[in-house]
Amino acid sequence: MERSRDINVIGEVTSITYPAYGASAYLDVMISLLDEDEYEGEGAENLLLRFLGRHTMACLEIGSTVRVNGTLSRVAGMPVVFNPAITVMAG
């Protein structure tokens, strides 16, 4: 099993996937990394943010720049951060 580690990155929201009607509540947000200093060596330019128990997140939209703090995991080889702390950056 791959070891998880804490990350602090900045990225731009490229997609938001809402749960289907009647499905488990989780919201997927894909970001394209802008600041890869702490993420170097992970071999990916995109990061999936998965918010468990959420159907929506009004503060996010495509093109938003966000700072993400959380624990990096991998699901089927894809880098994922579950329930990260996010800050929407101004301008």
A tleap script that builds the chain and sets N, CA, C and O, in Angstrom:
source leaprc.protein.ff14SB
mol = sequence {
  NMET GLU ARG SER ARG ASP ILE ASN VAL ILE
  GLY GLU VAL THR SER ILE THR TYR PRO ALA
  TYR GLY ALA SER ALA TYR LEU ASP VAL MET
  ILE SER LEU LEU ASP GLU ASP GLU TYR GLU
  GLY GLU GLY ALA GLU ASN LEU LEU LEU ARG
  PHE LEU GLY ARG HIE THR MET ALA CYS LEU
  GLU ILE GLY SER THR VAL ARG VAL ASN GLY
  THR LEU SER ARG VAL ALA GLY MET PRO VAL
  VAL PHE ASN PRO ALA ILE THR VAL MET ALA
  CGLY
}
set mol.1.N position { 0.845 -1.181 0.000 }
set mol.1.CA position { 0.000 0.000 0.000 }
set mol.1.C position { 0.890 1.244 0.000 }
set mol.1.O position { 1.867 1.319 0.745 }
set mol.2.N position { 0.548 2.200 -0.827 }
set mol.2.CA position { 1.318 3.426 -0.926 }
set mol.2.C position { 1.088 4.311 0.288 }
set mol.2.O position { -0.031 4.428 0.787 }
set mol.3.N position { 2.148 4.921 0.747 }
set mol.3.CA position { 2.079 5.770 1.932 }
set mol.3.C position { 1.459 7.126 1.596 }
set mol.3.O position { 1.823 7.739 0.593 }
set mol.4.N position { 0.534 7.593 2.419 }
set mol.4.CA position { -0.099 8.893 2.232 }
set mol.4.C position { 0.792 9.977 2.822 }
set mol.4.O position { 1.582 9.721 3.731 }
set mol.5.N position { 0.654 11.202 2.289 }
set mol.5.CA position { 1.406 12.322 2.851 }
set mol.5.C position { 0.609 13.599 2.691 }
set mol.5.O position { -0.247 13.705 1.813 }
set mol.6.N position { 0.897 14.569 3.546 }
set mol.6.CA position { 0.210 15.855 3.500 }
set mol.6.C position { 0.761 16.712 2.377 }
set mol.6.O position { 1.965 16.723 2.124 }
set mol.7.N position { -0.145 17.441 1.694 }
set mol.7.CA position { 0.274 18.343 0.634 }
set mol.7.C position { -0.400 19.693 0.801 }
set mol.7.O position { -1.431 19.814 1.463 }
set mol.8.N position { 0.193 20.692 0.195 }
set mol.8.CA position { -0.341 22.051 0.160 }
set mol.8.C position { -0.048 22.564 -1.242 }
set mol.8.O position { 1.094 22.905 -1.551 }
set mol.9.N position { -1.085 22.622 -2.110 }
set mol.9.CA position { -0.893 22.990 -3.506 }
set mol.9.C position { -1.919 24.034 -3.934 }
set mol.9.O position { -2.922 24.259 -3.257 }
set mol.10.N position { -1.643 24.664 -5.073 }
set mol.10.CA position { -2.565 25.616 -5.677 }
set mol.10.C position { -2.922 25.087 -7.055 }
set mol.10.O position { -2.052 24.630 -7.796 }
set mol.11.N position { -4.209 25.150 -7.400 }
set mol.11.CA position { -4.648 24.662 -8.702 }
set mol.11.C position { -5.876 25.390 -9.193 }
set mol.11.O position { -6.511 26.147 -8.459 }
set mol.12.N position { -6.197 25.144 -10.454 }
set mol.12.CA position { -7.374 25.733 -11.089 }
set mol.12.C position { -8.405 24.640 -11.315 }
set mol.12.O position { -8.078 23.565 -11.818 }
set mol.13.N position { -9.660 24.916 -10.942 }
set mol.13.CA position { -10.741 23.946 -11.100 }
set mol.13.C position { -11.021 23.749 -12.590 }
set mol.13.O position { -11.319 24.701 -13.311 }
set mol.14.N position { -10.920 22.493 -13.035 }
set mol.14.CA position { -11.167 22.182 -14.450 }
set mol.14.C position { -12.466 21.420 -14.666 }
set mol.14.O position { -13.030 21.455 -15.760 }
set mol.15.N position { -12.950 20.728 -13.633 }
set mol.15.CA position { -14.241 20.050 -13.755 }
set mol.15.C position { -14.840 19.802 -12.379 }
set mol.15.O position { -14.128 19.665 -11.383 }
set mol.16.N position { -16.163 19.747 -12.350 }
set mol.16.CA position { -16.915 19.433 -11.133 }
set mol.16.C position { -17.937 18.372 -11.511 }
set mol.16.O position { -18.729 18.564 -12.433 }
set mol.17.N position { -17.916 17.252 -10.796 }
set mol.17.CA position { -18.848 16.161 -11.075 }
set mol.17.C position { -19.775 15.990 -9.877 }
set mol.17.O position { -19.333 15.695 -8.767 }
set mol.18.N position { -21.065 16.179 -10.125 }
set mol.18.CA position { -22.066 16.070 -9.071 }
set mol.18.C position { -22.589 14.641 -9.008 }
set mol.18.O position { -22.592 13.942 -10.021 }
set mol.19.N position { -23.035 14.191 -7.822 }
set mol.19.CA position { -23.546 12.823 -7.708 }
set mol.19.C position { -24.881 12.667 -8.432 }
set mol.19.O position { -25.674 13.606 -8.511 }
set mol.20.N position { -25.114 11.471 -8.958 }
set mol.20.CA position { -26.378 11.169 -9.621 }
set mol.20.C position { -27.495 11.093 -8.587 }
set mol.20.O position { -27.245 10.854 -7.406 }
set mol.21.N position { -28.717 11.297 -9.037 }
set mol.21.CA position { -29.872 11.204 -8.158 }
set mol.21.C position { -29.897 9.826 -7.503 }
set mol.21.O position { -29.826 8.806 -8.190 }
set mol.22.N position { -29.996 9.797 -6.186 }
set mol.22.CA position { -30.071 8.552 -5.441 }
set mol.22.C position { -28.724 7.910 -5.149 }
set mol.22.O position { -28.663 6.898 -4.450 }
set mol.23.N position { -27.637 8.485 -5.676 }
set mol.23.CA position { -26.303 7.921 -5.454 }
set mol.23.C position { -25.734 8.418 -4.122 }
set mol.23.O position { -26.263 9.346 -3.511 }
set mol.24.N position { -24.667 7.792 -3.696 }
set mol.24.CA position { -23.972 8.245 -2.488 }
set mol.24.C position { -23.547 9.689 -2.668 }
set mol.24.O position { -23.201 10.125 -3.765 }
set mol.25.N position { -23.581 10.414 -1.569 }
set mol.25.CA position { -23.239 11.837 -1.627 }
set mol.25.C position { -21.728 12.024 -1.616 }
set mol.25.O position { -21.075 11.850 -0.587 }
set mol.26.N position { -21.184 12.380 -2.771 }
set mol.26.CA position { -19.799 12.837 -2.846 }
set mol.26.C position { -19.650 13.681 -4.098 }
set mol.26.O position { -20.235 13.394 -5.142 }
set mol.27.N position { -18.861 14.714 -3.966 }
set mol.27.CA position { -18.625 15.672 -5.031 }
set mol.27.C position { -17.177 15.553 -5.464 }
set mol.27.O position { -16.275 15.606 -4.629 }
set mol.28.N position { -16.941 15.393 -6.767 }
set mol.28.CA position { -15.582 15.304 -7.297 }
set mol.28.C position { -15.215 16.606 -7.995 }
set mol.28.O position { -15.958 17.098 -8.845 }
set mol.29.N position { -14.071 17.153 -7.632 }
set mol.29.CA position { -13.562 18.381 -8.244 }
set mol.29.C position { -12.155 18.075 -8.758 }
set mol.29.O position { -11.285 17.669 -7.987 }
set mol.30.N position { -11.935 18.268 -10.052 }
set mol.30.CA position { -10.623 18.051 -10.646 }
set mol.30.C position { -9.930 19.404 -10.768 }
set mol.30.O position { -10.513 20.377 -11.246 }
set mol.31.N position { -8.665 19.448 -10.322 }
set mol.31.CA position { -7.892 20.677 -10.476 }
set mol.31.C position { -6.632 20.392 -11.284 }
set mol.31.O position { -6.060 19.304 -11.232 }
set mol.32.N position { -6.226 21.409 -12.030 }
set mol.32.CA position { -4.967 21.394 -12.752 }
set mol.32.C position { -3.980 22.173 -11.896 }
set mol.32.O position { -4.238 23.325 -11.545 }
set mol.33.N position { -2.866 21.565 -11.562 }
set mol.33.CA position { -1.931 22.176 -10.615 }
set mol.33.C position { -1.208 23.373 -11.215 }
set mol.33.O position { -0.731 23.323 -12.349 }
set mol.34.N position { -1.135 24.441 -10.445 }
set mol.34.CA position { -0.419 25.653 -10.834 }
set mol.34.C position { 0.901 25.765 -10.091 }
set mol.34.O position { 1.881 26.280 -10.630 }
set mol.35.N position { 0.927 25.283 -8.851 }
set mol.35.CA position { 2.111 25.348 -7.996 }
set mol.35.C position { 2.443 23.925 -7.584 }
set mol.35.O position { 1.798 23.359 -6.702 }
set mol.36.N position { 3.455 23.346 -8.228 }
set mol.36.CA position { 3.744 21.931 -8.015 }
set mol.36.C position { 4.926 21.679 -7.093 }
set mol.36.O position { 5.429 20.556 -7.048 }
set mol.37.N position { 5.386 22.682 -6.357 }
set mol.37.CA position { 6.573 22.520 -5.512 }
set mol.37.C position { 6.455 21.337 -4.557 }
set mol.37.O position { 7.362 20.507 -4.488 }
set mol.38.N position { 5.355 21.252 -3.826 }
set mol.38.CA position { 5.200 20.179 -2.846 }
set mol.38.C position { 4.705 18.887 -3.479 }
set mol.38.O position { 4.662 17.848 -2.821 }
set mol.39.N position { 4.335 18.946 -4.742 }
set mol.39.CA position { 3.732 17.807 -5.425 }
set mol.39.C position { 4.719 17.151 -6.377 }
set mol.39.O position { 4.403 16.147 -7.015 }
set mol.40.N position { 5.908 17.716 -6.471 }
set mol.40.CA position { 6.914 17.248 -7.421 }
set mol.40.C position { 7.207 15.764 -7.212 }
set mol.40.O position { 7.319 15.287 -6.082 }
set mol.41.N position { 7.327 15.065 -8.303 }
set mol.41.CA position { 7.650 13.649 -8.231 }
set mol.41.C position { 6.444 12.738 -8.173 }
set mol.41.O position { 6.596 11.517 -8.172 }
set mol.42.N position { 5.256 13.299 -8.126 }
set mol.42.CA position { 4.053 12.467 -8.072 }
set mol.42.C position { 3.632 11.995 -9.460 }
set mol.42.O position { 2.821 11.077 -9.584 }
set mol.43.N position { 4.184 12.626 -10.515 }
set mol.43.CA position { 3.933 12.156 -11.867 }
set mol.43.C position { 2.589 12.515 -12.451 }
set mol.43.O position { 2.124 11.836 -13.367 }
set mol.44.N position { 1.944 13.561 -11.956 }
set mol.44.CA position { 0.656 13.968 -12.511 }
set mol.44.C position { 0.528 15.487 -12.440 }
set mol.44.O position { 1.113 16.138 -11.575 }
set mol.45.N position { -0.244 16.027 -13.364 }
set mol.45.CA position { -0.495 17.466 -13.376 }
set mol.45.C position { -1.870 17.799 -12.832 }
set mol.45.O position { -2.175 18.963 -12.571 }
set mol.46.N position { -2.712 16.768 -12.659 }
set mol.46.CA position { -4.069 16.964 -12.160 }
set mol.46.C position { -4.239 16.255 -10.830 }
set mol.46.O position { -3.545 15.287 -10.520 }
set mol.47.N position { -5.177 16.765 -10.059 }
set mol.47.CA position { -5.445 16.213 -8.738 }
set mol.47.C position { -6.950 16.179 -8.539 }
set mol.47.O position { -7.636 17.164 -8.814 }
set mol.48.N position { -7.468 15.056 -8.065 }
set mol.48.CA position { -8.887 14.917 -7.791 }
set mol.48.C position { -9.147 15.233 -6.323 }
set mol.48.O position { -8.508 14.674 -5.431 }
set mol.49.N position { -10.087 16.129 -6.089 }
set mol.49.CA position { -10.538 16.439 -4.731 }
set mol.49.C position { -11.894 15.769 -4.562 }
set mol.49.O position { -12.809 16.033 -5.342 }
set mol.50.N position { -12.038 14.918 -3.572 }
set mol.50.CA position { -13.310 14.226 -3.348 }
set mol.50.C position { -13.871 14.660 -1.994 }
set mol.50.O position { -13.268 14.431 -0.946 }
set mol.51.N position { -15.047 15.295 -2.052 }
set mol.51.CA position { -15.718 15.792 -0.859 }
set mol.51.C position { -16.836 14.819 -0.505 }
set mol.51.O position { -17.891 14.816 -1.139 }
set mol.52.N position { -16.599 14.000 0.504 }
set mol.52.CA position { -17.580 13.001 0.930 }
set mol.52.C position { -18.715 13.675 1.679 }
set mol.52.O position { -18.489 14.599 2.460 }
set mol.53.N position { -19.943 13.211 1.439 }
set mol.53.CA position { -21.107 13.750 2.122 }
set mol.53.C position { -21.615 15.061 1.536 }
set mol.53.O position { -22.460 15.718 2.144 }
set mol.54.N position { -21.116 15.455 0.367 }
set mol.54.CA position { -21.520 16.724 -0.259 }
set mol.54.C position { -22.264 16.448 -1.559 }
set mol.54.O position { -21.910 15.540 -2.310 }
set mol.55.N position { -23.295 17.243 -1.812 }
set mol.55.CA position { -23.995 17.214 -3.098 }
set mol.55.C position { -23.596 18.410 -3.954 }
set mol.55.O position { -23.592 18.331 -5.183 }
set mol.56.N position { -23.259 19.518 -3.297 }
set mol.56.CA position { -22.869 20.743 -4.000 }
set mol.56.C position { -21.801 21.469 -3.189 }
set mol.56.O position { -21.551 21.148 -2.027 }
set mol.57.N position { -21.187 22.445 -3.827 }
set mol.57.CA position { -20.243 23.331 -3.146 }
set mol.57.C position { -20.333 24.673 -3.868 }
set mol.57.O position { -19.682 24.877 -4.893 }
set mol.58.N position { -21.137 25.580 -3.332 }
set mol.58.CA position { -21.466 26.837 -4.006 }
set mol.58.C position { -20.260 27.742 -4.246 }
set mol.58.O position { -20.295 28.577 -5.151 }
set mol.59.N position { -19.216 27.598 -3.473 }
set mol.59.CA position { -18.065 28.499 -3.602 }
set mol.59.C position { -17.160 28.155 -4.771 }
set mol.59.O position { -16.275 28.942 -5.106 }
set mol.60.N position { -17.353 27.000 -5.406 }
set mol.60.CA position { -16.474 26.571 -6.495 }
set mol.60.C position { -17.172 26.649 -7.841 }
set mol.60.O position { -18.362 26.360 -7.963 }
set mol.61.N position { -16.406 27.046 -8.846 }
set mol.61.CA position { -16.881 27.009 -10.222 }
set mol.61.C position { -15.682 26.738 -11.124 }
set mol.61.O position { -14.534 26.906 -10.711 }
set mol.62.N position { -15.951 26.324 -12.342 }
set mol.62.CA position { -14.882 26.061 -13.297 }
set mol.62.C position { -14.061 27.346 -13.460 }
set mol.62.O position { -14.618 28.427 -13.647 }
set mol.63.N position { -12.739 27.215 -13.387 }
set mol.63.CA position { -11.856 28.369 -13.517 }
set mol.63.C position { -11.428 28.982 -12.195 }
set mol.63.O position { -10.522 29.816 -12.172 }
set mol.64.N position { -12.061 28.586 -11.086 }
set mol.64.CA position { -11.657 29.098 -9.768 }
set mol.64.C position { -10.247 28.618 -9.440 }
set mol.64.O position { -9.874 27.492 -9.769 }
set mol.65.N position { -9.476 29.473 -8.797 }
set mol.65.CA position { -8.156 29.078 -8.302 }
set mol.65.C position { -8.293 28.772 -6.819 }
set mol.65.O position { -8.857 29.565 -6.065 }
set mol.66.N position { -7.776 27.619 -6.403 }
set mol.66.CA position { -7.929 27.179 -5.014 }
set mol.66.C position { -6.596 26.729 -4.435 }
set mol.66.O position { -5.741 26.191 -5.137 }
set mol.67.N position { -6.442 26.965 -3.135 }
set mol.67.CA position { -5.333 26.387 -2.372 }
set mol.67.C position { -5.908 25.177 -1.655 }
set mol.67.O position { -6.969 25.257 -1.036 }
set mol.68.N position { -5.201 24.055 -1.742 }
set mol.68.CA position { -5.685 22.786 -1.196 }
set mol.68.C position { -4.701 22.270 -0.157 }
set mol.68.O position { -3.500 22.176 -0.410 }
set mol.69.N position { -5.229 21.940 1.009 }
set mol.69.CA position { -4.440 21.302 2.067 }
set mol.69.C position { -5.123 19.993 2.423 }
set mol.69.O position { -6.323 19.958 2.694 }
set mol.70.N position { -4.352 18.924 2.420 }
set mol.70.CA position { -4.943 17.644 2.761 }
set mol.70.C position { -3.940 16.521 2.658 }
set mol.70.O position { -2.741 16.745 2.488 }
set mol.71.N position { -4.449 15.315 2.762 }
set mol.71.CA position { -3.605 14.129 2.694 }
set mol.71.C position { -3.761 13.478 1.332 }
set mol.71.O position { -4.862 13.094 0.937 }
set mol.72.N position { -2.662 13.357 0.626 }
set mol.72.CA position { -2.654 12.774 -0.711 }
set mol.72.C position { -2.754 11.258 -0.609 }
set mol.72.O position { -2.003 10.617 0.127 }
set mol.73.N position { -3.701 10.697 -1.365 }
set mol.73.CA position { -3.882 9.248 -1.465 }
set mol.73.C position { -3.912 8.897 -2.945 }
set mol.73.O position { -3.816 9.780 -3.798 }
set mol.74.N position { -4.044 7.629 -3.248 }
set mol.74.CA position { -4.216 7.188 -4.637 }
set mol.74.C position { -5.360 6.192 -4.678 }
set mol.74.O position { -5.456 5.289 -3.846 }
set mol.75.N position { -6.228 6.380 -5.670 }
set mol.75.CA position { -7.324 5.452 -5.917 }
set mol.75.C position { -7.184 5.018 -7.367 }
set mol.75.O position { -7.298 5.835 -8.280 }
set mol.76.N position { -6.938 3.735 -7.576 }
set mol.76.CA position { -6.708 3.183 -8.914 }
set mol.76.C position { -5.633 3.976 -9.659 }
set mol.76.O position { -5.759 4.237 -10.855 }
set mol.77.N position { -4.582 4.354 -8.940 }
set mol.77.CA position { -3.469 5.081 -9.537 }
set mol.77.C position { -3.655 6.573 -9.671 }
set mol.77.O position { -2.706 7.280 -10.011 }
set mol.78.N position { -4.861 7.078 -9.412 }
set mol.78.CA position { -5.161 8.501 -9.538 }
set mol.78.C position { -4.888 9.210 -8.220 }
set mol.78.O position { -5.354 8.748 -7.178 }
set mol.79.N position { -4.139 10.333 -8.227 }
set mol.79.CA position { -3.925 11.079 -6.990 }
set mol.79.C position { -5.221 11.749 -6.528 }
set mol.79.O position { -5.867 12.467 -7.290 }
set mol.80.N position { -5.588 11.503 -5.269 }
set mol.80.CA position { -6.851 11.985 -4.706 }
set mol.80.C position { -6.598 12.556 -3.315 }
set mol.80.O position { -5.789 12.031 -2.551 }
set mol.81.N position { -7.307 13.645 -3.000 }
set mol.81.CA position { -7.326 14.179 -1.641 }
set mol.81.C position { -8.779 14.146 -1.187 }
set mol.81.O position { -9.635 14.789 -1.795 }
set mol.82.N position { -9.061 13.401 -0.123 }
set mol.82.CA position { -10.405 13.299 0.415 }
set mol.82.C position { -10.661 14.419 1.417 }
set mol.82.O position { -9.838 14.678 2.296 }
set mol.83.N position { -11.804 15.079 1.278 }
set mol.83.CA position { -12.244 16.131 2.187 }
set mol.83.C position { -11.137 17.139 2.527 }
set mol.83.O position { -10.848 17.370 3.701 }
set mol.84.N position { -10.520 17.735 1.505 }
set mol.84.CA position { -9.434 18.685 1.783 }
set mol.84.C position { -9.965 19.994 2.338 }
set mol.84.O position { -11.136 20.333 2.167 }
set mol.85.N position { -9.089 20.717 3.002 }
set mol.85.CA position { -9.375 22.108 3.347 }
set mol.85.C position { -9.040 22.917 2.106 }
set mol.85.O position { -7.954 22.772 1.545 }
set mol.86.N position { -9.970 23.775 1.668 }
set mol.86.CA position { -9.696 24.585 0.485 }
set mol.86.C position { -9.896 26.055 0.796 }
set mol.86.O position { -10.700 26.428 1.650 }
set mol.87.N position { -9.152 26.875 0.088 }
set mol.87.CA position { -9.328 28.315 0.129 }
set mol.87.C position { -9.459 28.782 -1.306 }
set mol.87.O position { -8.575 28.538 -2.127 }
set mol.88.N position { -10.579 29.465 -1.618 }
set mol.88.CA position { -10.748 30.017 -2.953 }
set mol.88.C position { -9.969 31.309 -3.006 }
set mol.88.O position { -10.188 32.214 -2.200 }
set mol.89.N position { -9.052 31.392 -3.966 }
set mol.89.CA position { -8.163 32.547 -4.087 }
set mol.89.C position { -8.870 33.674 -4.845 }
set mol.89.O position { -9.626 33.420 -5.783 }
set mol.90.N position { -8.621 34.906 -4.438 }
set mol.90.CA position { -9.219 36.070 -5.116 }
set mol.90.C position { -8.500 36.327 -6.432 }
set mol.90.O position { -7.290 36.132 -6.555 }
set mol.91.N position { -9.295 36.778 -7.426 }
set mol.91.CA position { -8.767 37.223 -8.726 }
set mol.91.C position { -8.006 36.202 -9.399 }
set mol.91.O position { -7.502 36.431 -10.499 }
savepdb mol mol.pdb
quit
